Amino acid sequence: MTTSFSELSLAEPLARAVAEMGYEHMTPIQAQAIPVVLQGRDVMGAAQTGTGKTAAFSLPLLQRLLKHENASTSPARHPVRALVLLPTRELADQVAQQIKLYAKYTNMRSAVVFGGMDMKPQTLELKKGVEVLVATPGRLLDHIEAKNAVLNQVEYVVLDEADRMLDIGFLPDLQRILSYLPKQRTTLLFSATFSPEIKRLAGSYLQDPVTIEVARSNATASTVEQHFYSLKEDDKRRALHQVLRQRGITQAFVFVNSKLGCARLARSLEREGLKTAALHGDKSQDERLKALAAFKAGEVDLLVCTDVAARGLDIKDVPAVFNFDIPFNAEDYVHRIGRTGRAGASGLAVSFVGADSRNDGRLAADIEKLIGKKMELEALEFEEDRPRGRINDGRRMYREGEEGGDRRPRREPRSDGRAPSAAPSRAPSASRDPFFDRPYEAGTAAEAPAWESAARTTAAPRGISANIKSKRKVAALFKAQPAPVPAPAPAASPALQPEAEPQT
């Protein structure tokens, strides 16, 4: 079996790009899938997330499309010949960047289209002509209906993370898109997990596929250390801080189940001194891309996110993943913890199971059944709160780290060894104004102002019942000023008087 990229019969431009990217040895999915795709066979590939599936379908796909390579500027010479469909915008952008790097020394053009962005720049790029089109299903249908994308010459179609596309309801969109493609084509389906629905989809659209499974279906990476801690809901943030501190973790994904919970947790962690960014579906695409870029650059410690970031995102050297909420779908657990321990590296996956939640216990049991591994619930012992100095706010001395709602004055120990006494009360300073030294006197009922009492004495106009209260009058702060009288115009000078017309 081929284990080195140098042993593949890749074209020189592709081999040079692969060498520049530092690829030396192929992963198991690459070693098995690349030769099959080079033969033009349909593939149904299952592999753990983070094992290099993008290169497994991109490199042989580009190799077979090199026969159409040309330097012409005419869009007609660059029709769409390969279509890659992905479930999320971030994953589509990531795959498109990888394909551009692989094809940098060729004349092959590639583009990416996804929602949340203006269609005009995407339309201009499509009008120039592209051989490889990476897209999310919804936005691709928009371009098809606008006649910006023509797919009648597609030779290869890739369905990546196919199970996720089915989970979020993309099956009708996939069926519509596949109806626009030629019947004679090569179809590649890749996913980290296989379900009966995926197998039915493969049976409908793949022709005699080669099934490649490099690991047991729905298995988690052996390099990821997994822990399940039983905690109360209010202790989860405290436990997160403790694990980060004890393990010396500098960066991590923190997954929650809802958009609102994601935003709230990110704000709380930010107030507690951690550089945090939120990533969820209600964020604009520009905000989502900026959050990912900041996390990749190391400017953000924690990326708090929903399952929109659970699939396929390849960020190297992320040491840990925290499941702040247990996922509703057990398969999402496999994808979540796949963000760490990528490409053979070690990683840590910590899940917080609500001790007072029956639902969390049931979801944890579903995960155990899926991955085929018994996960013992552990009890996390919190460290003792240790004083870390004192903070003086000008009035009292407080222990640093005390809860804001229970700030008690610190009492210094006595030199004779006895218990400290209460702090002596300070005598109130003398008031400069004798008014403030007078005892409180209850005032009498406020009398109505003179202008209002005068208004009450006036008789109600005829024709109006006495039971109807008139509108309450409010004292005017400023009296209306009379309008200024315009000054008379100055008389014209005799020299400027118009001459009288002579009478005839």
C-alpha positions in Angstrom: 0.0 0.0 0.0 1.3 3.5 -0.9 2.2 5.4 2.1 4.2 8.4 0.7 2.9 11.1 -1.6 6.1 10.9 -3.6 5.1 7.4 -4.7 1.8 8.7 -6.2 1.9 9.4 -9.9 0.7 13.0 -9.4 1.3 15.6 -12.1 4.3 17.9 -11.4 2.2 21.0 -10.5 0.2 19.1 -8.0 3.3 17.3 -6.6 5.1 20.6 -6.1 2.1 22.1 -4.3 1.8 19.1 -2.0 5.5 19.2 -1.2 5.3 22.9 -0.3 2.4 22.2 2.1 4.6 19.7 3.9 2.7 16.6 3.1 4.9 13.5 3.2 2.9 10.4 4.3 -0.7 9.7 3.5 -3.3 9.0 6.1 -5.3 5.7 5.8 -8.3 7.3 4.1 -6.0 9.0 1.6 -4.0 5.9 0.9 -7.1 3.9 0.1 -9.3 6.6 -1.6 -6.9 8.4 -3.9 -6.0 5.3 -6.1 -9.7 4.4 -6.4 -10.7 8.0 -7.4 -7.9 8.1 -9.9 -9.6 5.1 -11.6 -12.8 7.0 -11.9 -14.8 4.8 -9.5 -17.6 6.0 -7.2 -16.5 6.1 -3.5 -18.4 5.9 -0.3 -15.8 6.8 2.3 -16.1 6.6 6.1 -13.3 8.0 8.3 -12.8 9.7 11.6 -12.9 13.5 11.4 -9.5 15.1 11.0 -7.9 12.3 8.9 -7.4 14.3 5.7 -10.6 13.6 3.7 -10.3 16.9 1.8 -7.0 15.8 0.2 -8.4 12.4 -0.4 -10.9 13.6 -2.9 -9.3 16.9 -4.1 -6.0 15.7 -5.3 -7.2 12.8 -7.5 -10.1 15.0 -8.7 -7.6 17.8 -9.9 -5.4 15.1 -11.4 -8.1 13.9 -13.7 -9.3 17.4 -14.6 -5.8 18.5 -15.8 -6.7 17.2 -19.3 -9.1 20.2 -19.5 -6.5 22.7 -18.3 -6.1 25.8 -20.6 -4.9 29.4 -20.3 -7.8 30.9 -22.3 -9.6 33.9 -20.8 -12.9 32.9 -22.3 -15.4 31.8 -19.7 -16.8 29.2 -22.2 -13.4 27.4 -21.9 -13.8 27.0 -18.2 -17.1 25.3 -17.4 -17.9 23.8 -14.0 -16.5 20.2 -14.2 -16.3 19.4 -10.4 -18.9 20.3 -7.8 -18.2 19.9 -4.0 -21.2 20.3 -1.7 -20.8 21.0 2.0 -23.2 21.7 4.9 -21.8 24.8 6.5 -20.3 28.1 5.3 -17.1 27.8 7.3 -16.4 24.3 6.0 -17.1 25.4 2.4 -14.6 28.3 2.8 -12.0 26.0 4.4 -12.3 23.4 1.6 -12.1 26.1 -1.1 -8.9 27.4 0.4 -7.3 24.0 0.4 -8.3 23.3 -3.2 -6.8 26.7 -4.2 -3.5 25.7 -2.5 -3.4 22.3 -4.3 -4.1 23.9 -7.8 -1.9 27.0 -7.3 0.6 25.9 -10.0 -2.1 24.9 -12.6 -4.5 26.9 -14.7 -7.5 25.3 -13.0 -9.9 27.9 -11.6 -12.0 27.3 -8.4 -14.6 29.4 -6.6 -16.8 29.1 -3.5 -20.4 30.3 -3.0 -22.3 30.2 0.3 -25.1 32.2 2.0 -24.8 35.1 4.3 -22.8 37.1 1.7 -23.7 39.3 -1.2 -24.4 37.4 -4.4 -22.8 40.0 -6.7 -19.1 39.2 -6.1 -19.9 35.5 -6.3 -21.8 36.1 -9.6 -18.9 38.0 -11.1 -16.5 35.1 -10.2 -18.8 32.5 -11.7 -19.2 34.5 -14.9 -15.4 34.3 -15.4 -15.6 30.6 -15.5 -14.5 28.0 -12.9 -13.6 24.3 -13.2 -14.1 23.5 -9.5 -17.1 24.9 -7.6 -17.4 24.6 -3.8 -20.8 25.5 -2.5 -23.5 25.0 0.1 -26.8 23.7 -1.3 -29.0 26.7 -0.6 -26.8 29.3 -2.2 -26.0 27.1 -5.1 -29.7 26.8 -5.9 -30.0 30.6 -5.8 -27.2 30.8 -8.5 -28.8 28.1 -10.5 -32.1 29.8 -10.6 -30.4 33.1 -11.5 -28.6 31.2 -14.3 -25.2 32.1 -12.9 -24.1 28.5 -12.6 -24.6 25.9 -15.4 -23.9 22.3 -14.3 -24.5 20.4 -17.5 -20.7 19.5 -17.9 -20.0 18.4 -14.4 -17.9 15.2 -14.3 -17.4 14.8 -10.6 -19.6 15.6 -7.6 -18.5 15.3 -4.0 -20.9 15.1 -1.0 -18.8 15.9 2.0 -20.2 15.6 5.5 -23.3 14.1 3.9 -24.9 13.0 7.2 -24.9 16.6 8.4 -26.5 17.8 5.3 -29.3 15.3 5.8 -29.6 16.2 9.5 -30.2 19.9 8.8 -32.8 19.2 6.1 -30.8 19.5 2.9 -32.1 16.3 1.3 -34.7 18.1 -1.0 -32.0 20.6 -2.1 -29.5 17.8 -2.8 -32.1 16.0 -4.9 -32.8 19.2 -6.9 -29.1 19.9 -7.5 -28.3 16.3 -8.5 -31.2 16.5 -11.1 -29.2 19.3 -12.9 -26.1 17.1 -13.3 -25.4 14.7 -16.1 -26.3 11.0 -15.5 -22.7 9.9 -16.4 -20.6 11.3 -13.6 -18.3 10.1 -10.7 -19.9 10.6 -7.3 -17.9 10.7 -4.1 -19.6 10.6 -0.7 -17.5 11.2 2.4 -18.7 11.3 6.0 -17.4 10.7 9.5 -20.5 8.7 10.4 -22.8 6.5 8.4 -26.5 6.1 9.1 -29.3 4.2 7.3 -30.3 7.4 5.6 -26.8 7.9 4.2 -26.8 4.4 2.8 -30.1 5.0 1.1 -28.8 8.2 -0.4 -25.7 6.3 -1.7 -27.9 3.6 -3.1 -29.9 6.2 -5.1 -27.1 8.3 -6.6 -23.9 6.2 -6.5 -23.2 3.5 -9.1 -21.4 0.4 -7.8 -19.5 2.4 -5.2 -16.3 1.3 -3.5 -16.8 1.4 0.3 -13.8 2.5 2.2 -13.9 2.4 6.0 -10.6 3.1 7.7 -12.0 2.9 11.2 -15.1 1.5 12.9 -18.1 3.7 12.0 -18.9 6.4 14.6 -15.7 5.7 16.5 -13.8 8.4 18.3 -10.0 9.0 17.8 -7.9 6.9 20.2 -5.6 9.9 20.8 -8.4 11.9 22.5 -8.7 11.6 26.3 -12.4 11.7 27.3 -13.9 12.6 30.6 -17.5 13.0 31.8 -18.0 15.1 35.0 -21.2 15.1 36.9 -21.9 18.7 38.0 -24.7 21.0 39.0 -25.6 23.5 36.4 -24.3 26.5 38.4 -20.9 24.8 38.8 -20.1 24.3 35.2 -18.3 27.6 34.7 -16.3 27.1 37.8 -15.3 23.6 36.6 -14.3 25.0 33.2 -11.9 27.5 34.9 -10.5 24.7 37.1 -9.8 22.3 34.3 -8.2 25.0 32.2 -5.9 26.0 35.1 -5.0 22.5 36.2 -4.2 21.2 32.7 -2.5 24.4 31.5 -4.8 24.7 28.5 -4.3 27.8 26.4 -7.0 27.3 23.7 -10.2 25.3 23.5 -13.6 24.9 21.8 -16.6 25.2 24.2 -19.8 23.7 22.7 -23.3 24.6 23.8 -26.7 23.6 22.4 -28.4 26.9 21.8 -27.6 30.3 20.2 -28.8 32.2 23.2 -26.8 30.0 25.6 -23.7 30.5 23.4 -24.0 34.3 23.5 -24.6 34.4 27.3 -21.7 32.0 28.1 -19.3 34.0 25.9 -20.2 37.2 27.7 -19.8 35.6 31.1 -16.4 34.1 30.3 -15.2 37.4 28.8 -16.2 39.2 32.1 -14.2 36.6 34.0 -11.0 37.5 32.2 -10.8 35.0 29.3 -10.5 36.1 25.7 -13.6 34.7 24.2 -15.4 34.7 20.9 -18.9 33.4 20.1 -19.8 31.5 16.9 -23.4 30.6 16.2 -26.0 30.8 13.4 -27.3 34.3 14.3 -23.9 35.8 13.7 -23.3 37.4 10.3 -21.0 35.6 8.0 -18.4 38.3 8.4 -18.5 38.0 12.2 -18.2 34.2 12.0 -15.2 34.4 9.7 -13.5 37.0 11.9 -14.1 34.9 15.0 -12.5 31.9 13.3 -9.6 33.9 12.1 -8.9 35.3 15.5 -9.0 31.8 17.1 -6.6 30.5 14.5 -4.3 33.4 15.0 -4.2 32.7 18.8 -5.9 36.1 19.6 -8.8 34.2 21.3 -8.5 31.7 24.1 -12.0 30.1 24.0 -14.3 29.7 21.0 -17.8 29.3 22.4 -19.9 27.8 19.6 -22.9 25.8 18.6 -22.8 22.7 16.4 -22.3 25.0 13.4 -18.6 24.6 14.2 -18.7 20.9 15.0 -18.1 19.6 11.5 -14.9 19.5 9.5 -13.2 22.7 10.8 -9.5 22.1 10.7 -7.7 24.2 13.2 -4.3 22.7 14.1 -3.0 22.2 17.7 -6.3 22.8 19.5 -5.6 20.9 22.8 -9.1 20.6 24.2 -12.8 20.5 23.6 -15.4 21.2 26.3 -19.0 20.0 26.0 -20.6 22.6 28.2 -23.9 21.1 27.1 -24.3 17.4 26.2 -25.3 17.3 22.5 -28.9 16.3 21.7 -27.6 14.1 18.8 -25.1 11.5 19.9 -23.3 11.6 16.5 -22.6 15.3 17.1 -20.4 14.3 20.1 -18.1 12.4 17.7 -17.8 15.5 15.5 -17.3 17.9 18.4 -14.4 16.1 20.0 -13.0 15.6 16.5 -11.9 19.3 16.7 -9.0 18.2 18.9 -6.5 15.3 18.5 -6.3 15.9 14.7 -3.7 14.2 12.4 -2.5 11.9 15.2 -2.0 14.6 17.8 -3.2 14.1 21.4 -6.3 15.9 22.7 -8.6 16.3 25.7 -12.5 16.1 25.6 -14.3 17.1 28.7 -18.1 16.8 29.0 -20.2 18.4 31.8 -23.2 16.2 32.7 -25.9 18.0 34.7 -26.3 16.2 38.0 -29.9 17.5 38.4 -30.9 16.8 34.8 -32.4 13.5 33.7 -32.1 14.5 30.1 -28.3 14.8 30.3 -28.0 11.3 31.8 -30.0 9.9 28.9 -28.0 11.7 26.3 -24.7 10.5 27.9 -26.0 6.9 27.7 -26.8 7.4 24.0 -23.2 8.5 23.4 -21.9 5.5 25.2 -24.0 3.2 23.0 -22.9 5.0 19.8 -19.2 4.9 20.5 -19.3 1.5 22.1 -17.3 2.7 25.1 -18.3 2.9 28.8 -17.7 6.4 30.2 -17.7 6.6 33.9 -19.2 9.7 35.5 -16.6 11.4 37.6 -17.0 13.8 40.5 -14.9 17.0 40.2 -13.5 18.2 43.5 -13.1 22.0 43.5 -10.0 23.6 44.8 -10.2 25.6 48.1 -10.6 29.3 47.5 -7.3 30.8 48.5 -6.8 34.5 49.2 -4.7 36.2 46.6 -4.1 39.6 48.2 -6.4 42.4 49.2 -8.2 45.0 47.2 -8.9 48.4 48.7 -11.8 50.2 47.2 -11.4 53.3 49.4 -13.8 52.1 52.1 -13.0 48.5 53.1 -10.4 45.9 52.5 -11.6 42.8 50.7 -10.1 39.5 49.9 -9.4 39.1 46.2 -11.5 36.5 44.6 -14.5 36.8 47.0 -18.0 36.9 45.4 -19.1 40.4 44.7 -22.4 39.9 46.6 -20.6 38.8 49.9 -17.8 41.2 50.4 -17.0 41.3 54.1 -14.3 43.4 55.8 -11.2 41.6 56.5 -10.4 41.5 60.3 -6.7 41.4 61.1 -5.5 39.0 63.9 -4.8 40.4 67.4 -1.3 40.4 68.7 -2.4 38.6 72.0 -3.7 35.6 70.1 -7.3 36.2 70.9 -10.1 36.3 68.3 -10.2 39.5 66.2 -12.8 42.0 67.4 -15.2 43.8 65.2 -13.8 46.8 63.5 -14.5 50.0 65.5 -17.1 52.1 64.0 -16.0 55.5 62.8 -17.7 58.5 64.4 -19.8 60.5 62.0 -18.2 63.7 60.9 -19.9 66.9 61.8 -22.3 68.3 59.3 -21.6 71.7 57.9 -25.2 72.5 57.2 -27.5 72.6 60.4 -30.4 71.7 58.2 -29.2 68.1 57.9 -28.9 67.8 61.7 -32.6 68.6 62.3 -34.8 65.6 63.1 -37.2 64.4 60.5 -40.6 66.1 60.6 -43.6 64.7 58.7 -44.9 67.4 56.5 -48.5 68.4 56.0 -50.4 67.6 52.9 -49.1 69.7 50.1 -51.4 72.5 49.2 -52.5 73.0 45.7 -50.7 75.9 43.9 -52.4 79.2 43.7 -52.9 79.1 40.0 -54.7 75.7 40.2 -56.9 76.7 43.2 -57.9 79.7 41.3 -58.9 77.6 38.3 -61.1 75.5 40.5 -63.1 78.4 41.8 -64.1 79.4 38.3 -67.5 78.1 37.3 -67.8 75.4 34.7 -69.1 76.6 31.3 -72.7 76.0 30.6 -73.6 72.8 28.8 -70.9 70.7 30.5 -71.7 68.4 33.4 -70.1 69.1 36.7 -69.0 65.4 36.9 -66.7 65.8 33.9 -63.2 66.9 35.1 -61.4 69.3 32.9 -57.9 68.7 31.8 -55.3 69.4 34.5 -53.4 72.6 33.9 -49.7 72.6 34.2 -47.7 75.6 35.1 -45.7 76.9 32.2 -42.0 77.3 32.8 -41.6 80.1 30.3 -44.2 82.7 29.3 -44.8 83.1 25.7 -43.0 86.1 24.3 -45.0 88.5 22.1 -44.1 88.3 18.4 -41.6 91.1 17.5 -43.1 93.9 15.5 -41.1 94.5 12.3 -39.4 97.9 12.1 -40.6 100.2 9.4 -38.5 100.3 6.3 -36.2 103.4 6.1 -37.3 106.0 3.7 -35.4 106.0 0.4 -32.9 108.8 -0.2 -34.2 111.5 -2.5 -31.3 110.8 -4.8 -32.5 107.2 -5.1 -36.2 108.1 -5.6 -37.4 106.9 -9.0 -38.2 109.7 -11.4 -41.9 110.2 -12.1 -42.9 109.4 -15.6 -43.8 112.5 -17.6 -47.5 112.7 -18.2 -48.5 113.0 -21.8 
